[in-house]
Amino acid sequence: MKFKIGALMVVMIFLVAGCGQVTKETVSPVPCDRIMSSGKRVVIMPFADYTPDSTPELYWRRNILVTESLEDEFARYGLMTSLEEDVVEYLMDEHIIEPPDVFFADTPNNNFMRAEAESGDWSTEMVEELRYAISRNEELERDGQKQVVSDAGSALHISLTSQEVTKIGDYFGADYIIRGRLIEFERGVAKDDFNPFHVGFLPFFFNSSQRILFGLAKSENYELMDKMAIGGILGMAIGNANDDFPFDESTKTETSGHPLFGTTVTDVTDYHALNTALWGAAGAGAAYLAHNGGKVPRAVVQIRIMVQDAHTGRLVWSNRSEVEVIPESIYANQEYRKLIAKAINRATGSLVANFISTIESDLLTTPIEVSENR
């Protein structure tokens, strides 16, 4: 009785211990306790988006991610950044940029075609035609909006000339104007990854053997056929060498005649051919599963940053970075948002570090370590 009560108390303790919450800080504040302000200020302009299949929502999302990361990186070197909301408001007031509804009309026809293009029910050619029709509609509607603004006598667009850059610098009291381009934001699967700790050992076996025997196929379906052929042949070879698994031969005997002559075997059933066929099917099935598994998520970010002197408008620095991120192993976090965040942080971190070492080398005297979970 005492043992049962003790066991019950142990179970209750574990249940009570599991009633709380687990809190994890996934993004830590930039360590600024050892940073002396340089007294210099930068203005981060909205980046130009050259990524394929761009939409207004994705564009603003990408800009926010890059801007937030850049602000953290500049803060690591004691450079203050102007509030992004104030920058966007100023640019809109000056008609340097326009609200999203001017350039991306939200009409019922466009919304219907967007939904159809993203439904997955149409062929690639049809999806391309739908996207072309959407872009054409937006272009016509944009031209109509521009004509309305032109008739009202307002400025349609002011390019960022040296004079305009110095005007922005004066307004925000900045020393540098940060501009940039979003060149690549790719989400997909790392196709040619032959690391067994990334893809798993079964996909690694079939991927490597398929490439060795057949080389690079021109489509994914052909690679699946190659792998299933390898699995089927290998399974049949194993089954052919195995006479008694999973089915052993069965014998049916009858006793006849005088007992001195013993038993007489009258029937023997051999399952060797069935075992061979089953092993072949199992090998082909394992190849099919391996082909559809072992997918390694991949995020690629390519960014170019240009820095202009806010007092003269002169370009003082420009550079580009491309970062690819994949999980370290099959047990690592596979979420795309985590991968893209790491890629952005790495790209912006290397670019800002290069800018500081090239233009503001005095700010490198107080290196700040970046948290691993950033």
N, C-alpha and C positions, 0 to 999 in steps of 0.2 A: 504494500500500500504506500509506504514512504517513497519507494522508487518511482511509482506512477506519479505521485505529487511532485517530486523533484523534476521528472521529465516534463510534466505539464508546465511547471514554472519556467524551465529553460525555453520551451517553445513560446511562451507568452513574452519572455524577454526579447526574443528575436523578432516577434511580431511588432512589439512596441517600438523597437529600434528602427523598424522599416516604415514608420508612420510619418517621418519628417520629409524634408525636401533636400535635394542635392543641388547646390549652387556652384556654378563654374563661371568664372570670368573669361569669356572667350576673346575679348579685345580689351587689353589693359591700357590705361592712359599712358601717354608718352612721358618718360621720366625726365622731368624738367628741373629737378631740384639742384642740379649742378650746371644748369645752363645760364649764362649771363646774356641778357638781351643785347643784340648787336646794334639796336637802335634803327635797324633798317626794316622796311616794310615791302612786301610783294603783293601784287594783285594777280590772282589766278583767273584768267579769262575762260569762258566756256570753250571746250575743245571742239575742233571740227571733226565730224564723224565720217570716216571713209570705210567703215566696216560693211561687209556685205549683208543684205537682207535687214537693213536697219529700219526700225520703226520709231515713232516719237517716244513711246514709253521706254523702249530699250535705250534710246539715245540719252534721255535724261537720267536713267538709272546708271548707265556707264559713266556719265559725267560726274554724278554724285560720288560714285565709288572712287574714281580717280582723284577728284578734288579733295575728298576727305583724306585720302592717303598722302597726297602732296602736302596738305596742311600739316599733317603729323611729321612728315619728313623735314619740312622747313623749320618746324618748331624745335626739332632736335638740334638745330644749329643756331637757334636764337633769332630766327627770322620770323617776324609777325606777318600774318596774312589778313587781308581785308575780308570782311564778312561776304560770303558768296551771295547771299540774298541782296545785299546792297549793290554789289557789282552787277548782278542781273537786272535790278531795277534801273540802275543808271544806264545800262546799255539799251534797255527797252525805251526809256524816256528819250534817249538820243537817236532812236530808230536804227541803232547799229545791229540789233537783233530784233526779231518780231515774235509776238506770242505764237505758241504752237498752232492755235486755231487758224492763223493766217496761212501757214505753209502746209498744214496737214488737215484738210477739211474733214470733219466728222459727219459724213452724209450717210443716209440709209443705204444707198447703192454701194458705196465703198465698204461700209461695215458688213453688208451681206457678202460681198466678194472676198473680204478678208476672212470671214468665217468659213466660206467654202474652200479657200486656199489652205486653211489650217486644219480642215476636217480630215484630211488624209484619204478622201474618197475619190480623188481625181489623179490622173496621170501627171507625170512631171511636166510634160508639155502643156497640159491644161493649166496647171498651177502657175507656170511661167506666163501664160497668156492672161490669167487673172491678175497677177501682180503687175503686168505691163498696163492693163486697163486701169488699175488703181492708180498707178503712178501718172498715167496720162490724165486721168480725172483731176488728180491733185495739181498737176501742172496747169491745167486750164483754169481751175478755181484759183490757183495762186496768181495767175496772170490777171484774172478778174479783180482780185483784191488789190493788186498793185495799181491797176488802172483807177480804182476808186480812190486809193490814197493819193495817186498822182493828181487827180482832178481836184482833190482837196488842197493841193499845194504843199503837202508835207514831204519831207525828205524820205525817199524810198529806202535808201541804204547809204551808209557812210563807211567807206573802207577804212581800215586801220592804217592810215598813213602815219608818218613820223609825227606830224602835228597832232593827229588824234591820239596817238600814244602818249605824247607829253601832256595833252589835255587830261587824259585819264589819270596819269601820274600826279598831276597837280591836284586834281579833285580828291584823290585818296591819300595824298601825301606819301606816295610810294617811291621806291628806288628802282624796282624792277617790275616789268610786266611779263607775266608768264602766259605764253600761248602754246598750243599743242594740237596734235592730230591723233585721233584714235584710228589706227590703221588696221588692227586685227583684234577681234574678240571671238575666238573660235571655241566652240564646244563640241566635243565628239568623243571618239574612241581611238585609243592608240592602236593602230592596226598591226604594225610590225614590232610587237613587243614579245620577245622570246625569253623573258626572265620568268622562271617557274614560280618565284615568290610573288610575282605580280599577277600572273594569269592563272596559276594553279598547275599542278603537275600533269594532269590529264590533258588539258588544252595545250600545254607546252609540248607534250609528246607528239600529239597529232599535228600541231602547227609546224614543228621542226621537221618531222618526217615527211609531211606533205610538201614543204618547200624543197627538201633534199631530193625527193623522187620526181616531183612534177614541176617544181619551180613556181613562179608567180602566175596565177591564173588571171584571166581577164575579167572575171566577175566573182562575186562571193559565192554564187550558186555552184560554180565549177569547183571552187575550193572545198565546198561541202561534199560534193561528189567524190573528189580525190580522197578526202579524209575517210569517208564511209567505205570506199574501196579498200583503203589500207586497213581499216578496222575489220572489215569483213574477211579479207584474206588472212590477216593475222589470227582472227578468231577461228576460222576454219582450220588453220594449221594447228592450233592448240587442240581443237576438238578432234582432229584426225589422229593426233598422237595420244589422245585420251580415250580409252575404250570403255570406261565404266563410270563416267560422271557427265551429267547428273543422273543418267540412267545406266544401270548395270544390266548385263545380259541376264535373261531369265530362262530357266530350264524347267521343263515339265517331264517328269519321269513316271514310269509305270512298272510295277512289279509283275512279271509274267513268267510262267514256266516253273520249273523246280527251284526251290530256295537255294540249292547249291550253285545255281547259275547267277544269283544276285539280281540286281535291278538292271533294267534296260532303259536307256534314254530314248525317248520317242520324239521329243520336240525341243528345239533350242531357238530362242528369240534373241537376235543380236540388234542392239540399239546404237551401234557405232555410227551409222550414217545419220541418225537423228541427233546424236551428240555433236557431230560435226556441223550440222545445219544450225543447231541452237547456239553453238559457240560463234559461228559466223554472224548470226543475227545479233548476238550480244556485242560483238566487236563493232559492227556497223552502228548499233544503237549508242554505244559509248562514244564513237566518233561524232555522231550527230549531237549528243549532249555537250561534248567538248567544244564543238564548233559554235554552238549557241551560248556557251559559257565562256569564262575567261576573258570577259570584256573589261578593259582597263580604261576608266574615264580619263579624259584629257582636256586641259584648259590651256589655251594659248593667248597671250596678250602681247601686242606690239604697239608701242607708243613713241611718238616723237614730241620733244619739248623744245620750244624756242624761248629764249629770254632776251628781252629788249630793255635797254636803259630807259627808265621812265623820264629822264631829264632831257634826253636827246632823241629818243626813238630809235637809236642805233641797235642793231642786232649784235649782242655781245657773246652769245653762246647758243649752240644747237646740238642736239644729239638724239640718238634713237636706241631703244632697247626692246628686245623680244624675249619673253620668258614662257617656257612650257612647264606645266606642273602635272604630274601623275602621282597617284598614291604610292607610298613606299612599298606596300605589300597588300595582300588580299585582305588583311585585317585593318588596314588604315581607313580613315574616313573617306568615303567615296562621293560625298556631296559636291555638286558642281560649284555651289556658291562658296564653299570652303576653298576649293582649288582655284577659282578665279580670284578670290580675295588674296590668296598667297601670291599668285602671279602678279597682281597689281602692286602689292606691297614690295615685291622684289624688283619689279621694273622701275617704279617710281623711286624706290630707295637708291638703286644704283645710279639713276639719272641725276637725282639731287646731289648725291655724293660726288659725282663727276663734276657737276656744276660748281659745287663749293670748292673742290680741290683745284679747279681751273680758274675761277674768278674770285672767290672769297676764301683763299687758303688760310687766312688768319683764324677763321671760325673752326678749323679742324683741331684746335688746341684742347677742346673739351669733348672728346668722343663720348657718345651716349650709346649704351648697349640697347638693342631692340629686343623686346620680349619674344620668346619663341612662339607664343600663341598669336602673334600678330599676323 
